[in-house]
């Protein structure tokens, strides 16, 4: 899917960066419990170039830029064909969670 347009009107502090939400109601929910929003917020930090990929989000190993997959509009690199294949086979929110859930994000970004 193409890169998602982000409305920067309403923002929250998240991981020493800024995440954007649709409205003040979501901002209040995010500030109360960010865990419900973490996967999409982590994706957004990478999409907006506030977070940089440094390792494979699945293994924590060194990345090989030739082993990349588009995940919700952004290119994510992996250490090997096995990790690349696992993410390539996943779809939608499952794919997003493999790469941008907190555990994966902490390993790779």
MMTF fields as JSON, N, C-alpha, C and O atoms, coordinates in Angstrom:
{
  "mmtfVersion": "1.0.0",
  "mmtfProducer": "UNKNOWN",
  "numBonds": 435,
  "numAtoms": 436,
  "numGroups": 109,
  "numChains": 1,
  "numModels": 1,
  "chainsPerModel": [1],
  "groupsPerChain": [109],
  "chainIdList": ["A"],
  "bondAtomList": [4, 2, 8, 6, 12, 10, 16, 14, 20, 18, 24, 22, 28, 26, 32, 30, 36, 34, 40, 38, 44, 42, 48, 46, 52, 50, 56, 54, 60, 58, 64, 62, 68, 66, 72, 70, 76, 74, 80, 78, 84, 82, 88, 86, 92, 90, 96, 94, 100, 98, 104, 102, 108, 106, 112, 110, 116, 114, 120, 118, 124, 122, 128, 126, 132, 130, 136, 134, 140, 138, 144, 142, 148, 146, 152, 150, 156, 154, 160, 158, 164, 162, 168, 166, 172, 170, 176, 174, 180, 178, 184, 182, 188, 186, 192, 190, 196, 194, 200, 198, 204, 202, 208, 206, 212, 210, 216, 214, 220, 218, 224, 222, 228, 226, 232, 230, 236, 234, 240, 238, 244, 242, 248, 246, 252, 250, 256, 254, 260, 258, 264, 262, 268, 266, 272, 270, 276, 274, 280, 278, 284, 282, 288, 286, 292, 290, 296, 294, 300, 298, 304, 302, 308, 306, 312, 310, 316, 314, 320, 318, 324, 322, 328, 326, 332, 330, 336, 334, 340, 338, 344, 342, 348, 346, 352, 350, 356, 354, 360, 358, 364, 362, 368, 366, 372, 370, 376, 374, 380, 378, 384, 382, 388, 386, 392, 390, 396, 394, 400, 398, 404, 402, 408, 406, 412, 410, 416, 414, 420, 418, 424, 422, 428, 426, 432, 430],
  "bondOrderList": [1, 1, 1, 1, 1, 1, 1, 1, 1, 1, 1, 1, 1, 1, 1, 1, 1, 1, 1, 1, 1, 1, 1, 1, 1, 1, 1, 1, 1, 1, 1, 1, 1, 1, 1, 1, 1, 1, 1, 1, 1, 1, 1, 1, 1, 1, 1, 1, 1, 1, 1, 1, 1, 1, 1, 1, 1, 1, 1, 1, 1, 1, 1, 1, 1, 1, 1, 1, 1, 1, 1, 1, 1, 1, 1, 1, 1, 1, 1, 1, 1, 1, 1, 1, 1, 1, 1, 1, 1, 1, 1, 1, 1, 1, 1, 1, 1, 1, 1, 1, 1, 1, 1, 1, 1, 1, 1, 1],
  "groupList": [{"groupName": "UNK", "atomNameList": ["N", "CA", "C", "O"], "elementList": ["N", "C", "C", "O"], "formalChargeList": [0, 0, 0, 0], "bondAtomList": [1, 0, 2, 1, 3, 2], "bondOrderList": [1, 1, 2], "singleLetterCode": "X", "chemCompType": "L-PEPTIDE LINKING"}],
  "groupTypeList": [0, 0, 0, 0, 0, 0, 0, 0, 0, 0, 0, 0, 0, 0, 0, 0, 0, 0, 0, 0, 0, 0, 0, 0, 0, 0, 0, 0, 0, 0, 0, 0, 0, 0, 0, 0, 0, 0, 0, 0, 0, 0, 0, 0, 0, 0, 0, 0, 0, 0, 0, 0, 0, 0, 0, 0, 0, 0, 0, 0, 0, 0, 0, 0, 0, 0, 0, 0, 0, 0, 0, 0, 0, 0, 0, 0, 0, 0, 0, 0, 0, 0, 0, 0, 0, 0, 0, 0, 0, 0, 0, 0, 0, 0, 0, 0, 0, 0, 0, 0, 0, 0, 0, 0, 0, 0, 0, 0, 0],
  "groupIdList": [1, 2, 3, 4, 5, 6, 7, 8, 9, 10, 11, 12, 13, 14, 15, 16, 17, 18, 19, 20, 21, 22, 23, 24, 25, 26, 27, 28, 29, 30, 31, 32, 33, 34, 35, 36, 37, 38, 39, 40, 41, 42, 43, 44, 45, 46, 47, 48, 49, 50, 51, 52, 53, 54, 55, 56, 57, 58, 59, 60, 61, 62, 63, 64, 65, 66, 67, 68, 69, 70, 71, 72, 73, 74, 75, 76, 77, 78, 79, 80, 81, 82, 83, 84, 85, 86, 87, 88, 89, 90, 91, 92, 93, 94, 95, 96, 97, 98, 99, 100, 101, 102, 103, 104, 105, 106, 107, 108, 109],
  "secStructList": [7, 7, 7, 7, 7, 7, 7, 7, 1, 3, 3, 3, 3, 3, 6, 6, 3, 3, 3, 3, 3, 1, 1, 2, 2, 2, 2, 2, 2, 2, 2, 2, 7, 4, 4, 4, 6, 2, 2, 2, 2, 2, 2, 2, 2, 2, 2, 6, 6, 1, 1, 7, 7, 7, 1, 7, 6, 6, 6, 7, 7, 7, 7, 3, 3, 3, 3, 3, 3, 3, 3, 6, 6, 3, 3, 3, 3, 3, 1, 1, 2, 2, 2, 2, 2, 2, 2, 2, 2, 7, 7, 2, 2, 2, 2, 2, 2, 2, 2, 2, 1, 2, 2, 2, 2, 2, 2, 2, 7],
  "xCoordList": [0.846, 0.0, 0.883, 2.032, 0.351, 1.13, 1.373, 0.727, 2.306, 2.616, 1.378, 0.649, 1.16, -0.021, 0.261, 1.311, -0.671, -0.549, -0.842, -1.826, 0.001, -0.163, -0.6, 0.05, -1.721, -2.2, -1.466, -1.593, -0.705, 0.129, -0.523, 0.169, -1.851, -2.558, -2.566, -2.449, -2.702, -2.777, -1.62, -1.498, -0.774, 0.406, 0.544, -0.032, 1.329, 1.652, 3.139, 3.732, 3.731, 5.126, 5.149, 4.349, 6.095, 6.173, 7.59, 8.101, 8.234, 9.599, 10.574, 11.361, 10.516, 11.387, 11.231, 12.169, 10.038, 9.725, 8.278, 7.707, 7.7, 6.336, 5.505, 5.856, 4.399, 3.441, 2.21, 1.879, 1.546, 0.384, -0.864, -0.854, -1.935, -3.22, -4.297, -4.077, -5.454, -6.497, -7.242, -7.722, -7.343, -8.164, -7.736, -6.953, -8.247, -7.912, -8.428, -7.833, -9.525, -10.048, -9.023, -8.735, -8.48, -7.451, -6.173, -5.471, -5.869, -4.689, -4.834, -3.886, -5.998, -6.222, -6.103, -5.517, -6.658, -6.559, -5.106, -4.662, -4.374, -2.966, -2.158, -1.349, -2.378, -1.625, -1.957, -1.112, -3.183, -3.6, -2.964, -2.499, -2.942, -2.395, -1.901, -2.673, -0.619, -0.069, 0.079, 0.279, -0.014, 0.216, -0.765, -0.41, -1.981, -2.979, -2.59, -3.019, -1.789, -1.415, 0.031, 0.467, 0.783, 2.237, 2.683, 3.57, 2.085, 2.54, 2.415, 3.354, 1.271, 1.065, 1.88, 2.345, 2.056, 2.882, 4.349, 5.033, 4.836, 6.216, 6.408, 7.418, 5.434, 5.481, 5.555, 6.333, 4.742, 4.717, 6.057, 6.5, 6.703, 8.011, 9.024, 9.839, 8.972, 9.873, 9.473, 10.323, 8.178, 7.667, 8.046, 8.369, 8.007, 8.307, 9.799, 10.207, 10.59, 12.051, 12.519, 13.604, 11.693, 12.101, 12.813, 13.503, 12.634, 13.327, 14.065, 13.575, 15.245, 16.076, 16.278, 16.517, 16.182, 16.426, 17.918, 18.712, 18.296, 19.705, 19.984, 21.123, 18.947, 19.091, 17.833, 16.842, 17.883, 16.715, 15.695, 16.043, 14.443, 13.455, 13.034, 12.43, 13.336, 12.977, 14.105, 13.864, 15.331, 16.446, 17.359, 18.064, 17.342, 18.29, 19.653, 20.595, 19.75, 21.013, 21.255, 20.379, 22.446, 22.794, 21.882, 21.518, 21.515, 20.601, 21.342, 22.474, 20.669, 21.13, 20.107, 18.972, 20.497, 19.54, 18.915, 17.889, 19.524, 18.92, 17.762, 17.046, 17.577, 16.505, 15.425, 15.125, 14.846, 13.863, 12.445, 12.233, 11.486, 10.063, 9.34, 9.659, 8.369, 7.509, 6.495, 5.767, 6.449, 5.492, 4.699, 5.229, 3.449, 2.583, 3.262, 3.275, 3.816, 4.364, 5.809, 6.336, 6.472, 7.884, 8.713, 8.232, 9.949, 10.841, 11.61, 12.275, 11.504, 12.177, 13.126, 12.724, 14.373, 15.38, 15.517, 15.245, 15.943, 16.089, 17.484, 18.232, 17.831, 19.174, 19.34, 20.443, 18.241, 18.344, 17.028, 16.01, 17.068, 15.878, 14.775, 13.594, 15.15, 14.141, 13.28, 12.053, 13.914, 13.171, 12.383, 11.231, 13.019, 12.363, 11.117, 10.059, 11.244, 10.131, 8.984, 7.816, 9.316, 8.28, 7.428, 6.203, 8.071, 7.338, 6.612, 5.496, 7.223, 6.583, 5.283, 4.318, 5.258, 4.079, 2.952, 1.787, 3.278, 2.254, 1.509, 2.04, 0.299, -0.52, -1.112, -1.322, -1.374, -2.1, -1.507, -0.303, -2.377, -1.95, -0.96, -0.112, -1.061, -0.097, 1.312, 2.277, 1.421, 2.715, 3.244, 4.42, 2.373, 2.753, 3.27, 4.278, 2.583, 2.971, 4.315, 5.099, 4.583, 5.869, 7.044, 8.077, 6.88, 7.982, 7.944, 8.991, 6.741, 6.642, 6.044, 5.903, 5.686, 5.28, 6.479, 7.617, 6.239, 7.325, 8.556, 9.678, 8.369, 9.509, 10.375, 11.6, 9.732, 10.461, 11.087, 12.223, 10.345, 10.84, 12.08, 13.047, 12.044, 13.203, 14.43, 15.556, 14.23, 15.362, 15.944, 17.16, 15.065, 15.51, 15.67, 16.28, 15.126, 15.111, 15.686, 15.744],
  "yCoordList": [-1.172, 0.0, 1.223, 1.168, 2.324, 3.553, 4.167, 3.805, 5.092, 5.756, 6.487, 7.113, 6.397, 6.977, 8.435, 8.755, 9.31, 10.727, 10.914, 10.382, 11.659, 11.866, 13.302, 14.254, 13.438, 14.756, 15.101, 14.391, 16.178, 16.515, 17.517, 18.173, 17.641, 18.618, 18.251, 19.133, 16.966, 16.534, 15.564, 14.544, 15.886, 15.061, 14.683, 15.315, 13.628, 13.17, 12.83, 12.451, 12.963, 12.553, 11.041, 10.464, 10.399, 8.949, 8.531, 8.935, 7.737, 7.247, 8.375, 8.262, 9.434, 10.596, 11.177, 11.752, 11.022, 11.552, 12.055, 12.257, 12.251, 12.744, 11.817, 11.533, 11.349, 10.547, 11.411, 12.278, 11.171, 11.964, 11.098, 9.95, 11.665, 10.967, 11.82, 12.99, 11.219, 11.883, 12.985, 13.936, 12.865, 13.833, 13.879, 13.045, 14.843, 14.983, 13.822, 13.495, 13.191, 12.021, 10.879, 10.238, 10.632, 9.591, 9.991, 9.133, 11.273, 11.744, 11.384, 10.892, 11.622, 11.299, 9.796, 9.376, 8.979, 7.521, 7.066, 6.196, 7.654, 7.314, 7.644, 6.835, 8.826, 9.243, 8.389, 8.195, 7.879, 7.024, 5.636, 5.083, 5.068, 3.729, 3.601, 3.276, 3.856, 3.842, 2.43, 2.278, 1.392, 0.025, -0.381, -1.153, 0.13, -0.19, 0.391, -0.105, 1.427, 2.146, 1.889, 2.385, 1.117, 1.018, 0.585, 1.21, -0.469, -0.975, 0.096, 0.33, 0.735, 1.765, 3.022, 3.687, 3.351, 4.51, 4.25, 5.146, 3.032, 2.688, 2.772, 3.292, 2.257, 2.351, 3.82, 4.189, 4.64, 6.056, 6.732, 7.583, 6.366, 6.953, 6.637, 7.485, 5.417, 5.038, 5.751, 6.249, 5.79, 6.438, 7.918, 8.447, 8.58, 10.009, 10.274, 11.407, 9.217, 9.295, 9.79, 10.358, 9.571, 9.881, 8.682, 8.812, 7.522, 6.303, 5.743, 5.81, 5.193, 4.643, 3.157, 2.733, 2.372, 0.938, 0.683, 1.194, -0.129, -0.446, -1.95, -2.371, -2.756, -4.22, -4.87, -4.191, -6.168, -6.936, -6.936, -7.284, -6.553, -6.523, -7.908, -8.016, -8.948, -10.296, -10.94, -11.515, -10.849, -11.544, -10.638, -11.097, -9.339, -8.419, -8.447, -7.789, -9.223, -9.342, -8.179, -7.341, -8.14, -7.101, -7.206, -8.305, -6.057, -6.061, -6.152, -5.689, -6.764, -6.892, -6.132, -6.585, -4.985, -4.13, -4.814, -4.356, -5.91, -6.642, -7.534, -8.1, -7.663, -8.493, -7.586, -7.67, -6.722, -5.741, -6.101, -6.766, -5.644, -5.858, -4.546, -3.849, -4.206, -3.051, -3.458, -4.435, -2.711, -2.963, -1.675, -0.685, -1.697, -0.512, 0.755, 1.784, 0.667, 1.833, 2.172, 3.127, 1.424, 1.689, 0.445, -0.676, 0.641, -0.472, -0.839, 0.0, -2.12, -2.626, -3.74, -4.643, -3.682, -4.679, -5.733, -5.472, -6.923, -8.05, -8.634, -8.281, -9.531, -10.112, -11.223, -11.465, -11.901, -13.088, -13.352, -12.718, -14.285, -14.655, -15.261, -15.123, -15.929, -16.54, -15.46, -15.556, -14.443, -13.344, -12.56, -12.185, -12.321, -11.612, -12.382, -11.789, -13.682, -14.517, -14.539, -14.493, -14.61, -14.634, -13.367, -13.436, -12.214, -10.949, -10.83, -10.313, -11.298, -11.247, -12.043, -11.642, -13.162, -14.027, -13.49, -13.815, -12.686, -12.122, -11.002, -10.394, -10.739, -9.707, -8.757, -9.132, -7.523, -6.552, -6.303, -6.089, -6.335, -6.048, -7.078, -6.75, -8.326, -9.351, -8.985, -9.13, -8.515, -8.101, -6.887, -6.831, -5.934, -4.734, -5.094, -4.549, -6.008, -6.412, -7.146, -6.971, -7.964, -8.674, -7.703, -7.991, -6.558, -5.611, -4.472, -4.014, -4.01, -2.786, -2.942, -1.945, -4.161, -4.343, -3.987, -4.035, -3.633, -3.13, -4.03, -3.535, -5.334, -6.254, -6.189, -6.109, -6.224, -6.139, -4.767, -4.651, -3.735, -2.368, -2.158, -1.53, -2.688, -2.545, -3.269, -2.835, -4.362, -5.099, -4.373, -4.34, -3.79, -3.316, -1.833, -1.412, -1.015, 0.434, 1.243, 2.47],
  "zCoordList": [0.0, 0.0, 0.0, 0.436, -0.487, -0.589, 0.779, 1.761, 0.829, 2.08, 2.586, 1.817, 3.869, 4.488, 4.833, 5.39, 4.503, 4.827, 6.322, 6.835, 7.003, 8.44, 8.697, 8.266, 9.414, 9.832, 11.12, 12.117, 11.103, 12.25, 13.197, 13.976, 13.136, 13.962, 15.445, 16.295, 15.767, 17.164, 17.422, 16.744, 18.403, 18.646, 20.12, 21.005, 20.348, 21.694, 21.749, 20.738, 22.917, 23.101, 23.253, 23.988, 22.532, 22.546, 22.19, 21.145, 23.027, 22.792, 22.45, 21.509, 23.202, 22.99, 21.591, 21.039, 21.025, 19.703, 19.734, 20.806, 18.565, 18.475, 17.609, 16.464, 18.168, 17.408, 17.162, 17.97, 16.06, 15.682, 15.716, 15.273, 16.247, 16.342, 15.678, 15.365, 15.471, 14.689, 15.437, 14.82, 16.771, 17.503, 18.968, 19.421, 19.688, 21.108, 21.944, 22.971, 21.526, 22.227, 22.155, 23.165, 20.971, 20.817, 21.545, 22.08, 21.571, 22.302, 23.78, 24.392, 24.349, 25.764, 26.008, 27.005, 25.097, 25.225, 25.112, 25.861, 24.178, 23.973, 25.222, 25.675, 25.774, 26.956, 28.175, 29.048, 28.236, 29.357, 29.243, 30.24, 28.023, 27.809, 26.372, 25.471, 26.165, 24.803, 24.241, 23.036, 25.073, 24.592, 23.486, 22.596, 23.539, 22.509, 21.151, 20.109, 21.171, 19.957, 19.537, 18.498, 20.332, 20.172, 18.78, 18.199, 18.237, 16.938, 15.856, 15.095, 15.794, 14.76, 15.054, 14.128, 16.32, 16.675, 16.324, 15.83, 16.574, 16.214, 14.701, 14.226, 13.946, 12.484, 12.066, 11.186, 12.702, 12.357, 12.653, 11.881, 13.756, 14.058, 12.966, 12.603, 12.446, 11.355, 10.061, 9.324, 9.803, 8.584, 8.537, 7.473, 9.687, 9.747, 9.992, 10.249, 9.908, 10.034, 11.407, 11.53, 12.439, 13.808, 14.434, 15.445, 13.82, 14.256, 13.053, 11.926, 13.297, 12.226, 12.466, 13.596, 11.413, 11.547, 11.661, 10.871, 12.672, 12.888, 12.886, 12.684, 13.109, 13.157, 12.58, 12.31, 12.399, 11.968, 13.115, 14.243, 12.841, 13.921, 14.418, 15.485, 13.679, 14.135, 14.929, 15.991, 14.427, 15.077, 15.889, 16.788, 15.566, 16.178, 15.494, 15.937, 14.4, 13.668, 12.718, 12.508, 12.152, 11.175, 9.959, 9.539, 9.396, 8.253, 6.929, 6.787, 5.969, 4.595, 3.757, 3.606, 3.212, 2.494, 1.281, 0.777, 0.803, -0.322, 0.149, -0.677, 1.454, 2.038, 2.632, 3.822, 1.8, 2.271, 1.837, 0.823, 2.632, 2.361, 2.635, 3.598, 1.792, 2.044, 3.1, 2.927, 4.187, 5.264, 5.475, 5.98, 5.091, 5.213, 4.697, 5.373, 3.509, 2.834, 3.133, 2.563, 4.007, 4.3, 4.034, 4.2, 3.623, 3.336, 4.601, 5.209, 4.984, 6.171, 5.734, 5.001, 6.177, 5.807, 6.904, 8.076, 6.499, 7.412, 7.284, 6.373, 8.201, 8.216, 7.193, 6.703, 6.871, 6.025, 5.295, 5.573, 4.372, 3.614, 4.468, 4.147, 5.553, 6.435, 7.1, 7.094, 7.667, 8.299, 7.245, 7.465, 6.109, 5.019, 4.574, 4.368, 4.43, 3.989, 4.984, 4.597, 6.253, 7.297, 7.218, 7.314, 7.043, 6.966, 5.628, 5.581, 4.546, 3.224, 3.2, 2.55, 3.901, 3.909, 4.784, 4.555, 5.77, 6.656, 5.93, 5.0, 6.354, 5.707, 6.748, 7.901, 6.321, 7.126, 8.5, 8.645, 9.515, 10.887, 11.418, 12.248, 10.945, 11.37, 10.907, 11.657, 9.679, 9.145, 9.913, 10.273, 10.154, 10.892, 12.286, 12.736, 12.966, 14.316, 14.339, 15.272, 13.321, 13.269, 13.308, 13.912, 12.661, 12.505, 13.519, 13.977, 13.873, 14.667, 16.065, 16.773, 16.489, 17.888, 18.757, 18.29, 20.008, 20.864, 20.89, 20.786, 21.025, 21.126, 19.854, 19.936, 18.694, 17.428, 17.238, 16.778, 17.592, 17.429, 18.291, 17.86, 19.515, 20.41, 19.868, 20.108, 19.143, 18.545, 17.334, 17.146, 16.514, 15.212, 14.999, 14.016, 15.918, 15.639, 16.784, 16.705]
}
